[in-house]
Amino acid sequence: MYLDSSACLKRYVLEEGSEEARRAYLRAYSGEITLSMSLWNVGEVLGALDRALRRGRLDAAAHSTARSRFLSETLRLWRLGAMSLVPVKSSLLAESWRVLERRHLYVADALQISTAKHVRAELLLTGDSRLAEAAEAEGVPSRVLG
């Protein structure tokens, strides 16, 4: 199961779709599935948490907790072999440019699709309906959380 950045965020910031994100993580801990995400997502999640702090959506304590939980849980799952962290390779970037042009997406979203295809994800979880639609058109089964 592939997680885009918005799906990861739902694990650490309570919003619509958070319960389904929690269930995906629990399935990974139980060994039922392996989660996958691009290393690019780490920066995107940290950036989204930072924006939430600056805009007052999260206070300092909630930001610190969400940031720490995200980083520690990602590392823990990776060490357990329950998460694959996919490096941003030039071949994935080149493929994302083609996806970008076919689907008219931001390059970061196109990279999510290219990476999900690369790991042969059975399902891409996202909070973005436009990304899910483009992923489906690229042959990647997708579900919008929330």
Secondary structure, 3 states (H helix, E strand, C coil): CEECHHHHHHHHCCCCCHHHHHHHHHHHHCCCCCEEEECHHHHHHHHHHHHHHHCCCCCHHHHHHHHHHHHHHHHHHHHHCCEEEECCCHHHHHHHHHHHHHHCCCHHHHHHHHHHHHCCCCCEEECCHHHHHHHHHCCCCEEECC
